Amino acid sequence: LVTRDYSKRMRPEQVLNNVKRYARNSSIITFHDSLKSWNNGNLQYALPRSIEFLKEEGYEFKVL
């Protein structure tokens, strides 16, 4: 699942909603550690909220 957190057209809430809407069992969710993601506020808003949401839904996280 590409969150599109790098897009200037996406608001932080939209990035989070993409995760909530499209994440499925065994999804690999991609956030980008880049200036594009950071400067528009998407990464720092959506990443922690996505993790919190997914944990509440019973998902587990693994290091690849």
PDB file of N, CA, C and O in Angstrom:
ATOM      1  N   LEU A   1       0.854  -1.166   0.000  1.00  0.00           N
ATOM      2  CA  LEU A   1       0.000   0.000   0.000  1.00  0.00           C
ATOM      3  C   LEU A   1       0.900   1.229   0.000  1.00  0.00           C
ATOM      4  O   LEU A   1       1.617   1.471   0.970  1.00  0.00           O
ATOM      5  N   VAL A   2       0.868   1.994  -1.063  1.00  0.00           N
ATOM      6  CA  VAL A   2       1.630   3.243  -1.128  1.00  0.00           C
ATOM      7  C   VAL A   2       0.725   4.346  -0.589  1.00  0.00           C
ATOM      8  O   VAL A   2      -0.343   4.606  -1.143  1.00  0.00           O
ATOM      9  N   THR A   3       1.148   4.980   0.468  1.00  0.00           N
ATOM     10  CA  THR A   3       0.304   5.952   1.160  1.00  0.00           C
ATOM     11  C   THR A   3       0.202   7.296   0.446  1.00  0.00           C
ATOM     12  O   THR A   3      -0.694   8.090   0.733  1.00  0.00           O
ATOM     13  N   ARG A   4       1.112   7.546  -0.478  1.00  0.00           N
ATOM     14  CA  ARG A   4       1.200   8.829  -1.192  1.00  0.00           C
ATOM     15  C   ARG A   4       1.492   9.983  -0.229  1.00  0.00           C
ATOM     16  O   ARG A   4       1.065  11.113  -0.463  1.00  0.00           O
ATOM     17  N   ASP A   5       2.207   9.700   0.835  1.00  0.00           N
ATOM     18  CA  ASP A   5       2.550  10.726   1.815  1.00  0.00           C
ATOM     19  C   ASP A   5       3.479  11.789   1.246  1.00  0.00           C
ATOM     20  O   ASP A   5       3.617  12.866   1.825  1.00  0.00           O
ATOM     21  N   TYR A   6       4.107  11.502   0.137  1.00  0.00           N
ATOM     22  CA  TYR A   6       5.030  12.425  -0.530  1.00  0.00           C
ATOM     23  C   TYR A   6       4.307  13.471  -1.377  1.00  0.00           C
ATOM     24  O   TYR A   6       4.921  14.456  -1.786  1.00  0.00           O
ATOM     25  N   SER A   7       3.033  13.278  -1.645  1.00  0.00           N
ATOM     26  CA  SER A   7       2.294  14.131  -2.573  1.00  0.00           C
ATOM     27  C   SER A   7       1.890  15.456  -1.933  1.00  0.00           C
ATOM     28  O   SER A   7       1.342  15.484  -0.831  1.00  0.00           O
ATOM     29  N   LYS A   8       2.164  16.542  -2.630  1.00  0.00           N
ATOM     30  CA  LYS A   8       1.737  17.862  -2.158  1.00  0.00           C
ATOM     31  C   LYS A   8       0.225  18.015  -2.245  1.00  0.00           C
ATOM     32  O   LYS A   8      -0.355  18.873  -1.580  1.00  0.00           O
ATOM     33  N   ARG A   9      -0.408  17.192  -3.057  1.00  0.00           N
ATOM     34  CA  ARG A   9      -1.861  17.261  -3.233  1.00  0.00           C
ATOM     35  C   ARG A   9      -2.621  16.573  -2.104  1.00  0.00           C
ATOM     36  O   ARG A   9      -3.823  16.774  -1.936  1.00  0.00           O
ATOM     37  N   MET A  10      -1.906  15.763  -1.340  1.00  0.00           N
ATOM     38  CA  MET A  10      -2.548  15.009  -0.262  1.00  0.00           C
ATOM     39  C   MET A  10      -2.405  15.759   1.057  1.00  0.00           C
ATOM     40  O   MET A  10      -1.317  16.210   1.416  1.00  0.00           O
ATOM     41  N   ARG A  11      -3.519  15.884   1.772  1.00  0.00           N
ATOM     42  CA  ARG A  11      -3.475  16.435   3.122  1.00  0.00           C
ATOM     43  C   ARG A  11      -3.164  15.294   4.091  1.00  0.00           C
ATOM     44  O   ARG A  11      -3.428  14.133   3.778  1.00  0.00           O
ATOM     45  N   PRO A  12      -2.613  15.605   5.251  1.00  0.00           N
ATOM     46  CA  PRO A  12      -2.279  14.551   6.213  1.00  0.00           C
ATOM     47  C   PRO A  12      -3.456  13.626   6.539  1.00  0.00           C
ATOM     48  O   PRO A  12      -3.275  12.416   6.675  1.00  0.00           O
ATOM     49  N   GLU A  13      -4.641  14.185   6.662  1.00  0.00           N
ATOM     50  CA  GLU A  13      -5.823  13.379   6.965  1.00  0.00           C
ATOM     51  C   GLU A  13      -6.126  12.394   5.840  1.00  0.00           C
ATOM     52  O   GLU A  13      -6.587  11.282   6.097  1.00  0.00           O
ATOM     53  N   GLN A  14      -5.871  12.796   4.596  1.00  0.00           N
ATOM     54  CA  GLN A  14      -6.112  11.911   3.462  1.00  0.00           C
ATOM     55  C   GLN A  14      -5.146  10.729   3.467  1.00  0.00           C
ATOM     56  O   GLN A  14      -5.528   9.605   3.139  1.00  0.00           O
ATOM     57  N   VAL A  15      -3.901  10.986   3.839  1.00  0.00           N
ATOM     58  CA  VAL A  15      -2.915   9.906   3.915  1.00  0.00           C
ATOM     59  C   VAL A  15      -3.370   8.880   4.949  1.00  0.00           C
ATOM     60  O   VAL A  15      -3.346   7.678   4.687  1.00  0.00           O
ATOM     61  N   LEU A  16      -3.779   9.346   6.107  1.00  0.00           N
ATOM     62  CA  LEU A  16      -4.272   8.451   7.150  1.00  0.00           C
ATOM     63  C   LEU A  16      -5.499   7.685   6.667  1.00  0.00           C
ATOM     64  O   LEU A  16      -5.607   6.481   6.900  1.00  0.00           O
ATOM     65  N   ASN A  17      -6.407   8.359   6.010  1.00  0.00           N
ATOM     66  CA  ASN A  17      -7.609   7.691   5.512  1.00  0.00           C
ATOM     67  C   ASN A  17      -7.278   6.625   4.474  1.00  0.00           C
ATOM     68  O   ASN A  17      -7.965   5.606   4.403  1.00  0.00           O
ATOM     69  N   ASN A  18      -6.241   6.838   3.669  1.00  0.00           N
ATOM     70  CA  ASN A  18      -5.814   5.807   2.716  1.00  0.00           C
ATOM     71  C   ASN A  18      -5.406   4.536   3.449  1.00  0.00           C
ATOM     72  O   ASN A  18      -5.754   3.430   3.035  1.00  0.00           O
ATOM     73  N   VAL A  19      -4.672   4.699   4.531  1.00  0.00           N
ATOM     74  CA  VAL A  19      -4.260   3.533   5.319  1.00  0.00           C
ATOM     75  C   VAL A  19      -5.490   2.845   5.897  1.00  0.00           C
ATOM     76  O   VAL A  19      -5.626   1.626   5.794  1.00  0.00           O
ATOM     77  N   LYS A  20      -6.372   3.607   6.494  1.00  0.00           N
ATOM     78  CA  LYS A  20      -7.564   3.026   7.110  1.00  0.00           C
ATOM     79  C   LYS A  20      -8.439   2.313   6.080  1.00  0.00           C
ATOM     80  O   LYS A  20      -9.025   1.270   6.372  1.00  0.00           O
ATOM     81  N   ARG A  21      -8.522   2.859   4.916  1.00  0.00           N
ATOM     82  CA  ARG A  21      -9.414   2.309   3.884  1.00  0.00           C
ATOM     83  C   ARG A  21      -8.829   1.094   3.171  1.00  0.00           C
ATOM     84  O   ARG A  21      -9.552   0.138   2.892  1.00  0.00           O
ATOM     85  N   TYR A  22      -7.537   1.119   2.873  1.00  0.00           N
ATOM     86  CA  TYR A  22      -6.971   0.115   1.979  1.00  0.00           C
ATOM     87  C   TYR A  22      -6.086  -0.940   2.647  1.00  0.00           C
ATOM     88  O   TYR A  22      -5.737  -1.929   2.002  1.00  0.00           O
ATOM     89  N   ALA A  23      -5.719  -0.763   3.894  1.00  0.00           N
ATOM     90  CA  ALA A  23      -4.866  -1.756   4.561  1.00  0.00           C
ATOM     91  C   ALA A  23      -5.646  -3.047   4.760  1.00  0.00           C
ATOM     92  O   ALA A  23      -6.800  -3.043   5.189  1.00  0.00           O
ATOM     93  N   ARG A  24      -4.989  -4.139   4.440  1.00  0.00           N
ATOM     94  CA  ARG A  24      -5.572  -5.473   4.578  1.00  0.00           C
ATOM     95  C   ARG A  24      -4.570  -6.387   5.269  1.00  0.00           C
ATOM     96  O   ARG A  24      -3.409  -6.022   5.455  1.00  0.00           O
ATOM     97  N   ASN A  25      -5.017  -7.555   5.641  1.00  0.00           N
ATOM     98  CA  ASN A  25      -4.134  -8.548   6.233  1.00  0.00           C
ATOM     99  C   ASN A  25      -2.946  -8.797   5.311  1.00  0.00           C
ATOM    100  O   ASN A  25      -3.118  -9.037   4.116  1.00  0.00           O
ATOM    101  N   SER A  26      -1.769  -8.740   5.859  1.00  0.00           N
ATOM    102  CA  SER A  26      -0.468  -8.921   5.188  1.00  0.00           C
ATOM    103  C   SER A  26      -0.105  -7.792   4.227  1.00  0.00           C
ATOM    104  O   SER A  26       0.756  -7.975   3.366  1.00  0.00           O
ATOM    105  N   SER A  27      -0.741  -6.636   4.357  1.00  0.00           N
ATOM    106  CA  SER A  27      -0.336  -5.469   3.568  1.00  0.00           C
ATOM    107  C   SER A  27       1.052  -5.013   3.983  1.00  0.00           C
ATOM    108  O   SER A  27       1.433  -5.105   5.150  1.00  0.00           O
ATOM    109  N   ILE A  28       1.786  -4.528   3.021  1.00  0.00           N
ATOM    110  CA  ILE A  28       3.031  -3.813   3.292  1.00  0.00           C
ATOM    111  C   ILE A  28       2.726  -2.352   3.020  1.00  0.00           C
ATOM    112  O   ILE A  28       2.416  -1.975   1.890  1.00  0.00           O
ATOM    113  N   ILE A  29       2.813  -1.540   4.044  1.00  0.00           N
ATOM    114  CA  ILE A  29       2.441  -0.131   3.946  1.00  0.00           C
ATOM    115  C   ILE A  29       3.711   0.690   3.844  1.00  0.00           C
ATOM    116  O   ILE A  29       4.611   0.570   4.675  1.00  0.00           O
ATOM    117  N   THR A  30       3.776   1.524   2.818  1.00  0.00           N
ATOM    118  CA  THR A  30       4.983   2.290   2.544  1.00  0.00           C
ATOM    119  C   THR A  30       4.797   3.755   2.912  1.00  0.00           C
ATOM    120  O   THR A  30       3.946   4.446   2.353  1.00  0.00           O
ATOM    121  N   PHE A  31       5.608   4.219   3.864  1.00  0.00           N
ATOM    122  CA  PHE A  31       5.752   5.641   4.148  1.00  0.00           C
ATOM    123  C   PHE A  31       7.144   6.036   3.682  1.00  0.00           C
ATOM    124  O   PHE A  31       8.050   5.204   3.645  1.00  0.00           O
ATOM    125  N   HIS A  32       7.311   7.285   3.332  1.00  0.00           N
ATOM    126  CA  HIS A  32       8.576   7.745   2.763  1.00  0.00           C
ATOM    127  C   HIS A  32       9.278   8.701   3.723  1.00  0.00           C
ATOM    128  O   HIS A  32       8.714   9.720   4.121  1.00  0.00           O
ATOM    129  N   ASP A  33      10.493   8.367   4.085  1.00  0.00           N
ATOM    130  CA  ASP A  33      11.324   9.219   4.925  1.00  0.00           C
ATOM    131  C   ASP A  33      12.046  10.200   4.010  1.00  0.00           C
ATOM    132  O   ASP A  33      13.217  10.021   3.676  1.00  0.00           O
ATOM    133  N   SER A  34      11.317  11.239   3.616  1.00  0.00           N
ATOM    134  CA  SER A  34      11.855  12.192   2.644  1.00  0.00           C
ATOM    135  C   SER A  34      11.400  13.601   2.995  1.00  0.00           C
ATOM    136  O   SER A  34      10.467  13.794   3.776  1.00  0.00           O
ATOM    137  N   LEU A  35      12.066  14.567   2.414  1.00  0.00           N
ATOM    138  CA  LEU A  35      11.672  15.960   2.642  1.00  0.00           C
ATOM    139  C   LEU A  35      10.266  16.233   2.134  1.00  0.00           C
ATOM    140  O   LEU A  35       9.525  16.999   2.748  1.00  0.00           O
ATOM    141  N   LYS A  36       9.891  15.617   1.021  1.00  0.00           N
ATOM    142  CA  LYS A  36       8.539  15.822   0.492  1.00  0.00           C
ATOM    143  C   LYS A  36       7.488  15.394   1.514  1.00  0.00           C
ATOM    144  O   LYS A  36       6.502  16.096   1.737  1.00  0.00           O
ATOM    145  N   SER A  37       7.706  14.260   2.117  1.00  0.00           N
ATOM    146  CA  SER A  37       6.749  13.754   3.105  1.00  0.00           C
ATOM    147  C   SER A  37       6.768  14.580   4.382  1.00  0.00           C
ATOM    148  O   SER A  37       5.730  14.803   5.005  1.00  0.00           O
ATOM    149  N   TRP A  38       7.942  15.024   4.760  1.00  0.00           N
ATOM    150  CA  TRP A  38       8.100  15.771   6.002  1.00  0.00           C
ATOM    151  C   TRP A  38       7.596  17.206   5.864  1.00  0.00           C
ATOM    152  O   TRP A  38       6.877  17.697   6.734  1.00  0.00           O
ATOM    153  N   ASN A  39       7.964  17.872   4.788  1.00  0.00           N
ATOM    154  CA  ASN A  39       7.645  19.294   4.643  1.00  0.00           C
ATOM    155  C   ASN A  39       6.151  19.570   4.546  1.00  0.00           C
ATOM    156  O   ASN A  39       5.697  20.634   4.967  1.00  0.00           O
ATOM    157  N   ASN A  40       5.385  18.645   4.008  1.00  0.00           N
ATOM    158  CA  ASN A  40       3.949  18.892   3.933  1.00  0.00           C
ATOM    159  C   ASN A  40       3.202  18.375   5.166  1.00  0.00           C
ATOM    160  O   ASN A  40       1.979  18.485   5.247  1.00  0.00           O
ATOM    161  N   GLY A  41       3.943  17.813   6.119  1.00  0.00           N
ATOM    162  CA  GLY A  41       3.354  17.379   7.385  1.00  0.00           C
ATOM    163  C   GLY A  41       2.698  16.012   7.343  1.00  0.00           C
ATOM    164  O   GLY A  41       2.163  15.551   8.351  1.00  0.00           O
ATOM    165  N   ASN A  42       2.733  15.362   6.194  1.00  0.00           N
ATOM    166  CA  ASN A  42       2.034  14.087   6.063  1.00  0.00           C
ATOM    167  C   ASN A  42       2.649  12.981   6.900  1.00  0.00           C
ATOM    168  O   ASN A  42       1.933  12.234   7.567  1.00  0.00           O
ATOM    169  N   LEU A  43       3.958  12.870   6.871  1.00  0.00           N
ATOM    170  CA  LEU A  43       4.622  11.767   7.566  1.00  0.00           C
ATOM    171  C   LEU A  43       4.408  11.845   9.069  1.00  0.00           C
ATOM    172  O   LEU A  43       3.978  10.871   9.686  1.00  0.00           O
ATOM    173  N   GLN A  44       4.704  12.988   9.659  1.00  0.00           N
ATOM    174  CA  GLN A  44       4.621  13.093  11.113  1.00  0.00           C
ATOM    175  C   GLN A  44       3.182  13.047  11.620  1.00  0.00           C
ATOM    176  O   GLN A  44       2.955  12.742  12.791  1.00  0.00           O
ATOM    177  N   TYR A  45       2.218  13.341  10.772  1.00  0.00           N
ATOM    178  CA  TYR A  45       0.814  13.219  11.177  1.00  0.00           C
ATOM    179  C   TYR A  45       0.315  11.785  11.007  1.00  0.00           C
ATOM    180  O   TYR A  45      -0.219  11.189  11.942  1.00  0.00           O
ATOM    181  N   ALA A  46       0.494  11.246   9.816  1.00  0.00           N
ATOM    182  CA  ALA A  46      -0.164   9.989   9.459  1.00  0.00           C
ATOM    183  C   ALA A  46       0.518   8.739  10.004  1.00  0.00           C
ATOM    184  O   ALA A  46      -0.167   7.773  10.339  1.00  0.00           O
ATOM    185  N   LEU A  47       1.832   8.727  10.101  1.00  0.00           N
ATOM    186  CA  LEU A  47       2.515   7.499  10.522  1.00  0.00           C
ATOM    187  C   LEU A  47       2.132   7.064  11.938  1.00  0.00           C
ATOM    188  O   LEU A  47       1.699   5.925  12.110  1.00  0.00           O
ATOM    189  N   PRO A  48       2.270   7.910  12.957  1.00  0.00           N
ATOM    190  CA  PRO A  48       1.918   7.434  14.305  1.00  0.00           C
ATOM    191  C   PRO A  48       0.432   7.103  14.442  1.00  0.00           C
ATOM    192  O   PRO A  48       0.071   6.173  15.164  1.00  0.00           O
ATOM    193  N   ARG A  49      -0.418   7.844  13.766  1.00  0.00           N
ATOM    194  CA  ARG A  49      -1.856   7.573  13.835  1.00  0.00           C
ATOM    195  C   ARG A  49      -2.209   6.275  13.107  1.00  0.00           C
ATOM    196  O   ARG A  49      -3.109   5.546  13.523  1.00  0.00           O
ATOM    197  N   SER A  50      -1.504   5.999  12.036  1.00  0.00           N
ATOM    198  CA  SER A  50      -1.721   4.742  11.312  1.00  0.00           C
ATOM    199  C   SER A  50      -1.317   3.558  12.170  1.00  0.00           C
ATOM    200  O   SER A  50      -2.039   2.562  12.238  1.00  0.00           O
ATOM    201  N   ILE A  51      -0.174   3.659  12.822  1.00  0.00           N
ATOM    202  CA  ILE A  51       0.284   2.576  13.697  1.00  0.00           C
ATOM    203  C   ILE A  51      -0.716   2.350  14.827  1.00  0.00           C
ATOM    204  O   ILE A  51      -1.074   1.212  15.128  1.00  0.00           O
ATOM    205  N   GLU A  52      -1.158   3.426  15.441  1.00  0.00           N
ATOM    206  CA  GLU A  52      -2.129   3.318  16.529  1.00  0.00           C
ATOM    207  C   GLU A  52      -3.418   2.657  16.037  1.00  0.00           C
ATOM    208  O   GLU A  52      -3.935   1.742  16.678  1.00  0.00           O
ATOM    209  N   PHE A  53      -3.927   3.119  14.910  1.00  0.00           N
ATOM    210  CA  PHE A  53      -5.157   2.560  14.347  1.00  0.00           C
ATOM    211  C   PHE A  53      -5.008   1.072  14.052  1.00  0.00           C
ATOM    212  O   PHE A  53      -5.868   0.272  14.419  1.00  0.00           O
ATOM    213  N   LEU A  54      -3.926   0.708  13.394  1.00  0.00           N
ATOM    214  CA  LEU A  54      -3.739  -0.685  12.994  1.00  0.00           C
ATOM    215  C   LEU A  54      -3.545  -1.605  14.198  1.00  0.00           C
ATOM    216  O   LEU A  54      -4.028  -2.737  14.192  1.00  0.00           O
ATOM    217  N   LYS A  55      -2.853  -1.138  15.218  1.00  0.00           N
ATOM    218  CA  LYS A  55      -2.715  -1.940  16.440  1.00  0.00           C
ATOM    219  C   LYS A  55      -4.079  -2.159  17.091  1.00  0.00           C
ATOM    220  O   LYS A  55      -4.376  -3.256  17.562  1.00  0.00           O
ATOM    221  N   GLU A  56      -4.903  -1.117  17.116  1.00  0.00           N
ATOM    222  CA  GLU A  56      -6.252  -1.244  17.674  1.00  0.00           C
ATOM    223  C   GLU A  56      -7.089  -2.248  16.882  1.00  0.00           C
ATOM    224  O   GLU A  56      -7.980  -2.894  17.433  1.00  0.00           O
ATOM    225  N   GLU A  57      -6.799  -2.375  15.595  1.00  0.00           N
ATOM    226  CA  GLU A  57      -7.498  -3.327  14.733  1.00  0.00           C
ATOM    227  C   GLU A  57      -6.933  -4.739  14.854  1.00  0.00           C
ATOM    228  O   GLU A  57      -7.443  -5.672  14.234  1.00  0.00           O
ATOM    229  N   GLY A  58      -5.877  -4.895  15.656  1.00  0.00           N
ATOM    230  CA  GLY A  58      -5.308  -6.209  15.897  1.00  0.00           C
ATOM    231  C   GLY A  58      -4.131  -6.577  15.013  1.00  0.00           C
ATOM    232  O   GLY A  58      -3.673  -7.720  15.036  1.00  0.00           O
ATOM    233  N   TYR A  59      -3.635  -5.624  14.233  1.00  0.00           N
ATOM    234  CA  TYR A  59      -2.489  -5.897  13.368  1.00  0.00           C
ATOM    235  C   TYR A  59      -1.203  -5.940  14.188  1.00  0.00           C
ATOM    236  O   TYR A  59      -1.095  -5.313  15.242  1.00  0.00           O
ATOM    237  N   GLU A  60      -0.246  -6.687  13.684  1.00  0.00           N
ATOM    238  CA  GLU A  60       1.088  -6.761  14.275  1.00  0.00           C
ATOM    239  C   GLU A  60       2.088  -6.179  13.292  1.00  0.00           C
ATOM    240  O   GLU A  60       1.845  -6.146  12.085  1.00  0.00           O
ATOM    241  N   PHE A  61       3.213  -5.720  13.818  1.00  0.00           N
ATOM    242  CA  PHE A  61       4.251  -5.127  12.983  1.00  0.00           C
ATOM    243  C   PHE A  61       5.501  -5.980  13.036  1.00  0.00           C
ATOM    244  O   PHE A  61       5.908  -6.449  14.099  1.00  0.00           O
ATOM    245  N   LYS A  62       6.100  -6.173  11.882  1.00  0.00           N
ATOM    246  CA  LYS A  62       7.318  -6.972  11.754  1.00  0.00           C
ATOM    247  C   LYS A  62       8.359  -6.166  10.997  1.00  0.00           C
ATOM    248  O   LYS A  62       8.026  -5.378  10.112  1.00  0.00           O
ATOM    249  N   VAL A  63       9.613  -6.368  11.347  1.00  0.00           N
ATOM    250  CA  VAL A  63      10.723  -5.735  10.640  1.00  0.00           C
ATOM    251  C   VAL A  63      11.044  -6.580   9.421  1.00  0.00           C
ATOM    252  O   VAL A  63      11.155  -7.802   9.513  1.00  0.00           O
ATOM    253  N   LEU A  64      11.192  -5.926   8.284  1.00  0.00           N
ATOM    254  CA  LEU A  64      11.561  -6.647   7.054  1.00  0.00           C
ATOM    255  C   LEU A  64      13.032  -6.516   6.797  1.00  0.00           C
ATOM    256  O   LEU A  64      13.537  -7.052   5.810  1.00  0.00           O
TER     257      LEU A  64
END
